[in-house]
Amino acid sequence: MLLRLVKSVAKKKTPWYVAGLHFECVQCGGCCSGPGEGYIWVTRPEIKIIAESLKMTVEQLREKYLKRVGMRTSIIEHRITKDCIFLQESAGQRGCVIYEVRPSQCRSWPFWPENLKSPDAWNETARKCPGINRGRLYSYEEIEKIKRNTKWWQCPGRTNGCSKE
């Protein structure tokens, strides 16, 4: 029993970002754009909220802006650019049409597991995202909370949502 406990503690090593990370969104839209194809996962509650925001039915939203990928649902991307379909340009500025109701995946950027794997992964992501390693310092606790925040809609009025402690 004691050996199992020691092994368990040994597996839980301190994350490299325990001192926190700097990030400040510069509204460049890079995290929402191609050229690589990807998925923008949305849940049923998020789909309902997005549909309401766009003054559409869930069925209309699904038909026009969503696709099924196995058992999950993703927002579609522009056919040529691979940008999120909700990333639009207006008066020379790029912005998200559904920013206030954006999915959890978007809210948690850049604190995604693949970006937090190592300092090299984080810094590689920083080459594509000018907001990484600048601006506000997010503590380890804040980063972990953002990573766990999958039900942001339960805390209305919060831009980054909330999560249960």
C-alpha positions as CSV (number, residue, x, y, z in Angstrom):
1,M,0.0,0.0,0.0
2,L,2.8,2.4,1.0
3,L,4.7,1.6,-2.2
4,R,1.6,2.4,-4.3
5,L,1.1,5.7,-2.5
6,V,4.8,6.6,-3.1
7,K,4.5,5.8,-6.9
8,S,1.3,7.9,-7.1
9,V,3.0,10.9,-5.5
10,A,6.0,10.4,-7.8
11,K,3.8,10.4,-10.9
12,K,2.3,13.8,-9.9
13,K,5.3,15.9,-10.8
14,T,5.1,19.7,-10.6
15,P,4.1,21.2,-14.0
16,W,6.8,23.4,-15.6
17,Y,4.4,26.4,-15.5
18,V,3.9,26.3,-11.7
19,A,5.2,29.9,-11.5
20,G,2.5,31.0,-14.0
21,L,2.4,32.2,-17.6
22,H,1.9,35.5,-19.3
23,F,-0.8,36.0,-21.9
24,E,-2.7,38.9,-23.3
25,C,-5.1,38.5,-26.2
26,V,-4.2,41.0,-28.9
27,Q,-7.4,40.3,-30.9
28,C,-5.4,39.1,-33.9
29,G,-7.6,36.2,-34.7
30,G,-4.7,33.9,-35.2
31,C,-6.1,31.2,-32.9
32,C,-9.2,31.2,-35.1
33,S,-7.6,30.9,-38.4
34,G,-5.9,28.5,-40.8
35,P,-4.0,27.5,-42.7
36,G,-4.3,24.2,-40.9
37,E,-7.7,22.4,-40.6
38,G,-8.9,21.6,-37.2
39,Y,-12.0,21.3,-35.0
40,I,-13.9,23.8,-32.9
41,W,-15.8,21.6,-30.6
42,V,-19.2,22.7,-29.3
43,T,-21.5,21.1,-26.7
44,R,-25.3,20.9,-26.8
45,P,-25.7,23.8,-24.3
46,E,-23.2,25.9,-26.3
47,I,-25.1,25.2,-29.5
48,K,-28.4,26.3,-27.9
49,I,-26.7,29.6,-26.6
50,I,-25.1,30.3,-29.9
51,A,-28.3,29.8,-31.8
52,E,-30.2,32.1,-29.5
53,S,-27.4,34.7,-29.9
54,L,-27.7,34.5,-33.7
55,K,-31.5,34.5,-33.5
56,M,-31.7,31.1,-35.2
57,T,-33.1,27.8,-34.2
58,V,-30.7,25.1,-33.2
59,E,-31.7,23.2,-36.4
60,Q,-30.8,26.3,-38.6
61,L,-27.5,26.7,-36.8
62,R,-26.7,23.0,-37.2
63,E,-27.5,23.1,-40.9
64,K,-25.6,26.3,-41.7
65,Y,-22.6,26.4,-39.3
66,L,-22.0,23.0,-37.7
67,K,-20.8,19.5,-38.7
68,R,-20.8,16.1,-37.0
69,V,-17.5,14.5,-36.4
70,G,-18.1,11.0,-35.0
71,M,-20.1,11.6,-31.8
72,R,-19.1,15.2,-31.5
73,T,-20.0,18.5,-33.2
74,S,-17.7,21.1,-34.6
75,I,-18.1,24.6,-36.0
76,I,-17.3,24.6,-39.7
77,E,-14.4,26.4,-41.2
78,H,-14.1,28.5,-44.3
79,R,-13.6,26.1,-47.2
80,I,-10.5,27.8,-48.5
81,T,-8.8,29.7,-45.6
82,K,-9.7,27.1,-42.9
83,D,-10.6,30.1,-40.7
84,C,-13.5,29.6,-38.2
85,I,-16.7,30.5,-40.0
86,F,-17.4,33.0,-37.3
87,L,-14.1,34.9,-37.7
88,Q,-15.2,37.9,-39.8
89,E,-13.4,41.0,-41.1
90,S,-15.1,44.4,-40.7
91,A,-13.5,47.8,-41.2
92,G,-10.0,46.2,-41.5
93,Q,-10.4,44.4,-38.1
94,R,-10.9,40.6,-37.7
95,G,-13.2,39.6,-34.9
96,C,-15.4,36.8,-33.7
97,V,-19.1,37.2,-34.5
98,I,-20.0,35.0,-31.5
99,Y,-17.3,36.2,-29.1
100,E,-19.6,36.7,-26.1
101,V,-21.0,33.1,-26.5
102,R,-17.8,31.4,-27.9
103,P,-17.3,27.7,-26.9
104,S,-15.2,26.5,-24.1
105,Q,-12.4,25.5,-26.5
106,C,-12.1,29.1,-27.6
107,R,-12.3,30.5,-24.0
108,S,-9.5,28.3,-22.8
109,W,-7.0,29.4,-25.5
110,P,-3.9,29.3,-25.1
111,F,-4.1,27.1,-22.0
112,W,-4.7,23.9,-24.0
113,P,-3.0,20.7,-22.9
114,E,-0.9,20.4,-26.1
115,N,0.4,24.0,-25.5
116,L,1.2,23.3,-21.9
117,K,3.1,20.0,-22.5
118,S,6.5,21.7,-22.2
119,P,8.2,25.1,-22.4
120,D,9.1,24.2,-26.0
121,A,5.5,23.5,-26.9
122,W,4.4,26.8,-25.3
123,N,7.1,28.8,-27.0
124,E,6.3,27.1,-30.4
125,T,2.7,28.2,-29.9
126,A,4.0,31.7,-29.1
127,R,5.5,31.9,-32.6
128,K,1.9,31.9,-33.9
129,C,0.2,33.8,-31.1
130,P,1.6,37.3,-30.4
131,G,-0.2,37.4,-27.0
132,I,1.7,34.6,-25.5
133,N,4.6,35.6,-23.1
134,R,3.3,39.1,-22.8
135,G,0.8,41.0,-20.7
136,R,-1.0,39.6,-17.6
137,L,0.5,36.8,-15.5
138,Y,-1.9,33.9,-15.0
139,S,-1.1,31.9,-11.9
140,Y,-0.9,28.2,-12.0
141,E,-4.2,28.0,-10.2
142,E,-5.9,30.3,-12.7
143,I,-4.5,28.2,-15.6
144,E,-5.8,25.0,-14.1
145,K,-9.2,26.6,-13.5
146,I,-9.4,27.8,-17.1
147,K,-8.5,24.3,-18.3
148,R,-11.3,22.8,-16.1
149,N,-13.9,25.4,-17.2
150,T,-16.2,23.5,-19.5
151,K,-19.5,24.9,-18.3
152,W,-18.9,28.6,-18.6
153,W,-22.6,29.3,-19.3
154,Q,-23.4,28.5,-15.7
155,C,-21.8,31.8,-14.7
156,P,-23.5,34.4,-16.9
157,G,-21.8,37.8,-17.3
158,R,-18.3,36.4,-17.0
159,T,-16.2,36.7,-20.1
160,N,-14.0,33.8,-19.2
161,G,-16.8,31.9,-17.5
162,C,-16.3,30.1,-14.2
163,S,-15.7,26.7,-12.9
164,K,-16.7,24.8,-9.7
165,E,-13.9,24.8,-7.1
